[in-house]
Every structure is written in C-alpha cells, then in structure tokens.
Amino acid sequence: MPALSFRHSLRRLWALDKFSYSLRVFIALSGSLLLCWSQDWMHALIPLFLGIIASALAETDDSWQGRLTALVVTLGCFSAAAYAVELLFPYPWLFVIALAVSSFALTMFGALGERYATLGSATLILAVYSMIGVEQRGGMAGLWLEPLLLVAGAAWYGVLSVIWNALFVNQPVQHSLARVFRELGQYLKLKAALFEPLRQLDVEERRLALAQQNGRVVSALNAAKEIILHRVGNSRPGPKVSRYLKLYFLAQDIHERASSSHYPYNELAEAFFHSDVLFRCQRLLRLHGSACHRLAHAIELRQPFEYRTLCSDALDDLHQSLEHLHRQSNPAWRHLLRSLRALAGNLATLDQLLGNASNPDALAEEQDSSLLDREPQSLRDVWARLRHQLTPTSLLFRHALRLSLALAAGYGVLHLIHPTQGYWILLTTLFVCQPNYGATRRKLVQRIVGTAIGLLIGWALFDLIPNPLLQALLAVAAGVVFFATRSSRYTLATAAITLLVLFCFNQVGDGYGLIVPRLVDTLLGSLIAGLAVFLILPDWQGRRLHRVVATTLSCNSTYLRQIIQQYAHGKRDDLAYRLARRNAHNADAALSTTLSNMLMEPGHFRKEADVGFRFLVLSHTLLSYLSGLGAHRSERLPEQVQGPLLDQAERLAQSLDEIAAGLLGNQPLAIHSDAEEQLAVALEQVAEDAEDAQRLVQTQLALICRQLGPLRTLGAHLQKRQPEAAAHSHDA
C-alpha cells in the first residue's frame, strides 16, 4: 500500500504543468554547478547560470524538430548579442545607440507571433547579462570567454529541452487540454449560479463574473490550439495527437453549449419561484462542471475518464420536473416553458458531449479539422506584418519605442551617477516595463517587494549557512523556484532570483556588497520604467475602450452571419465558422482584459470603467444568445420561413456593424431605432403552430434584438466622452 501511495504521489507530481519545466532547470543548473565545483572553476558559474536562465526564458512550446530549429536561431541571436556588447562596451555613444535600436527591433519582432516576442525579450535579457559580466570583470579581459560561457549555458539547457521534447512529446498537450477543461468546469459552475431562483437576484454581477471567466476559457483554448498545431503541422496527426485533437474540438463544442442562453433569467426566477425546476437546472450544471474537473484530472494523470450516471439521473429529474409544469397548463408559462425545453435540450446535448469524452477515439473525424496557423508563412508575410505595426497608433510600436528609450535613459543614469553594479538598473527596467500602465504598475510593485524580501533572506542566510557549496545548492533551488512561480507568483519568483544572484556572486566575491546596490538599482530601474510608461505615448485603456467595444460588436456580427448561413445550408464545423466563433470569444476576452487593466490606471483615466463593465455584461449576454443560436445549427429551417428569418438576422448583423462604426467615429450613432423596435416586436410574435426550429431561431433573434437598444445607449455615452478623452490626451 505505501508503494502504491508513493507511485500515485509521483504520478500527481509529474502531472503538474510546471514540474517538467522546473525539473529541466534543476538538471541544467545542478549539472553546471557539478562541473564548475569538480573542476574548481567557480568563476564560470555565473555566466553559465545566466545563459541557462536566458535560454529557459526563450523556450516556447514546439515539437522536438521545431525546438531544435528554434535552439539554433536562439543561440545565433544570443551569440550576436553577447559579442556585440563586448565589442561596443568601450564606446558609450555607439553602445547606447545600438542598445536603443536593437531593443526597438527585437520588441517589434512580437508582430510575428508569441514565440518571436519571447525570443526577442530573451535576447535583450542575455545582452544585459553580458553587460553585467563585463562590468564584473572591469574591462575587456576575457573578451571572448564570457560570451562563450553564456552561450554554452544556453546551449546546455537548449539540448536538454530538445531531448525532453523528443521523449515526452505529448506532455504539453495533456497539460493544455487539462487546463481547458478545468476552466470550462469553473465556467459551468459560475453559469449554474445564474439559476438561483431568487427574486431581485443581481444577474449583472454574476454575468460579469461569467464574462471574466470566459476570458480565461478562451485563453486556455487558444493556448491548447497552438500546442496541438505544433504537433500536427501540415501532416496528418498520429493516433495520440488525433485523440487530443478530438478532445479539443469536443471542448469547443462544450464551450459553445455552456456559453449559450435561451432564456431571460429574472423572468424564469419570478415565474417558477415555487417550483424546483431551476434548482434542477442548477444542480445539473454543477455536476457538468465537476465532470469537466474530473476529465481534466484524468487527462493529466493519463487515466480513463468515466462519466458518472449521476448526471444522467439529474437530467431525467429535470425532464420530469418540466413534464410536471407542462401538465399544469398555465397559459402564462407557455413562452417560458418553451425556453426551459430549449434549455433542457441544450443540457442534454452537453451531457452527451461529456459522455463522449470517456471514449474520444470513437468520435467521428471533423469534416474540417484544420487549425489556423497565425504565424507568418513567407518573408512577404513577415514584412507585411512588421510594416502594419510600424505606426504610432500600434500598441506594439508604442511599447517598443517606450522600452528602447527607457533602456537608453537607464544607461544614461548609470553613467551619470556611476553606481556600483549599475547594469542591474537596465535589467530591472527590462523586466518591469510592460505594454500598458496597469501591467507595469503591478510588475513594479512585485519586483520591488520581491527584491527586498530576497535581499533580506540572503543577508540572513549568509551568516546561517556560510558553507560555499551549500550556498551554491541553495542558488540552484532558488533558480528552480523562480521558474516554477514566475508566471503565477512574481513576487516570490523575484525573491528567488535575487537569492540566486546573491549566492552566485558570493562564490567569487563579496555577496554582502551586492545587497545595497541591488536594492538601489531595482528602485532606479523601476522608477525609469514607471515614468516611461506614464510619459512616453501612454496607452490609457479608457481612450481605446470605444475601439475595443467596436471590435467586439463587429466580431459578433460576423459570428451571427456564419451561424445563420448554416441554418440555410446545414451544419458544418468548418474553419470559417470556428474562426468566427473564436474571434467573437477572443474579442469578448480582450474587452474583459482591457477593463481589468483600466482599473489599475490613475483615477481620471478610469472614469468610463463602469460603462465599460456594463458593456462587458451586455456583450457577453449577446454572445450567449449567439452561442444558443449556434448550438442548434443542426436544425434546418422550414423553407417557407427561411428567407424572412435570414433577412431579419442580416438586419441584426447590420445594426451591430452600424453601432461599431459609430463607436469608431465613422458615422453618428442613434440612441433609439424604431426599425429595431418593430423588428423585435415582430420576432417575438411566434405563431402557435410554428415548428421547433423556427421557434428557436426566432426567439434567439428576438433576444439578440433586445440587446441593441442598451448597446446603442452605452455606445452614445462613449461617443460623447471621446472628444473629452482626446483633449486630455493632448494635455498628457
């Protein structure tokens, strides 16, 4: 029994997404330490460690072949950066020009995709590490050796990464899919909270929480898609990857079903306050959320997933409750009971989808299983993307310019006051300066607090653990902690990397002498980053809120057109449909992120936050109604009503486009539309003998139409604020 428990604990540890990453870092750092200690070559430890850290920061997911290609490119960039620093270091004016230009260029590489942005950032980090090394040597002695050691450390970790990816090629896919189903499980549990049969329930607050969680679901789906795409490429997927691809498409279908709405919640709560039907809906959704969590756990541990009959029993109870309400023949409930029946049908399909997850291999292949590769496919594509971003209106251009000027200013400050260990200023500026004020402010506070904690712990441990070998081992442990926590608990990660630096420098010099300079440099670097993001082309989220909202409405319009076409021509989950659906959810998530960043900005710039969050609730509600429409695409419309309903859907799409255009300033935006009011009334008049497909489409279109009035009102409010925001932007 103890042996089984130990094996289970190891399996759970292996299933943690950060464990393999941390284990690679541990092997790389401890291997370098063992080499340096055994050869009495401790002066090489710092550049080797720094090279390993830079290489690990540059790592992005890929197949082992792709990782090998990326490693060659990474080592080339690292070598060029390290030797450029060595050669230009004695010439301050040339050095600062090269620093500013290279910072701008490497940051602009982010236009080509996430992996290019990561490589550019890691190359800049290694360049600053090279500066720190030259400063430590105090001159040009060992001109060729230190860059070689930095690149050797990077190569050592890179080789480990390639071997690891070859041995455990599908582990990142498992982690990413497990994250998707965990986030879906949380989404379903938040959705269940909407079915609380309470009068005066604050639906808006719960919808807001749901919209914010939807952003996390979308982020997880996007990450999983990229990871699977790296395994598939242009070839036919193997059996294992095919299984994961089916689970990914299953997650997309579950997301569409989970995010759909067929009902006005307050009306349901008022009408069925004395019934248990809403409790049964709530219980079933919670069970589905728990099933998603168990599926995530099964994927991580590579264990079979068993869908419990408890969900099916809860579904049967819901149908019995609905039948009981139907037998009462209350005329006031007729319309709402139809919504409840649509809801029950949706939950039944959701139940079936989760049941299919127990044997994904048996699922039919998608008609179109292609995934959109967003990375550039040619040099022409590379140049087109870069040229598109080379404008002051581009957020990436602003960040690149801001970062390059901040690093140049940091270089000027360290030459002006000649601080000890002055190049830590540049490193702090590089880590703290983020694309927007809110993220920079958060990172600035975490960096300062984490550095102070790390220095305090290091100062105490120097006396408690004077043995150099034990200190070196603690440096390895601190490095592992840094990589295990850098994306989730940055304060702890900063404290850990500060400890690593202190213990490493104590191997070849005086670690105590680094404590005060490191703290001062962190404060100076953070101040420079904060001033840069505040003063140099600042990206206040409130000033671009109208553009983000307009993009959201345009994407919803495209999604509506894709959905309604399939009611005419038949259901098909092709790339065009999946792309429209994903873009709509991405835009919804982007609006949520923009508002979260706005809350961290100075008071004047977040005046429209309340309007923005009301927009987010409306936008997510609209997306829920669209998802409800999309979830039933398999039901063809009767020929006699197909034309009129398609025309009405097109009018709704045009109205969404009109509001979006108004927000962008292309044309005036009317607060009220008599045509839309008449359309809503017409859509709500459903004939008693109408077929189920017609009834469902007409009801969903009516719900969508009723969202247009509030959207127009909030849009007009934002339009009035745009001239004032523009005037303040000139003052700033």
Secondary structure, DSSP 8 states (H G I E B T S, - for coil): -HHHHHHHHHHHHHHSTTHHHHHHHHHHHHHHHHHHHHTT-GGGHHHHHHHHHHHHHH-----HHHHHHHHHHHHHHHHHHHHHHHHHTT-HHHHHHHHHHHHHHHHHGGGG-HHHHHHHHHHHHHHHHHHHHHHHHTSSTTTTHHHHHHHHHHHHHHHHHHHHHHHSTTHHHHHHHHHHHHHHHHHHHHHHGGG---TT--HHHHHHHHHHHHHHHHHHHHHHHHHHHHHHTTS---HHHHHHHHHHHHHHHHHHHHT---S-HHHHHHHTTTSSHHHHHHHHHHHHHHHHHHHHHHHHHT------HHHHHHHHHHHHHHHHHHHT--GGGHHHHHHHHHHHHHHHHHHHHHHHTT-GGGS---S-------S--SHHHHHHHHHHH-STT-HHHHHHHHHHHHHHHHHHHHHHH--TTTTHHHHHHHHH--SSHHHHHHHHHHHHHHHHHHHHHHHHHHHH---HHHHHHHHHHHHHHHHHHTTT-HHHHHHHHHHHHHHHHHHHS-SHHHHHHHHHHHHHHHHHHHHHHHHSS---GGGGHHHHHHHHHHHHHHHHHHHHHHHHH-----HHHHHHHHHHHHHHHHHHHHHHHHTTS-GGGGTTHHHHHHHHHHHHHHHHHHHHHHHTTTS---HHHHHHHHHHHHHHHHHHHHHHHHHTTSS---S--HHHHHHHHHHH---TT--HHHHHHHHHHHHHHHHHHHHHHHHHHHHHHHHHHHHHHHH-
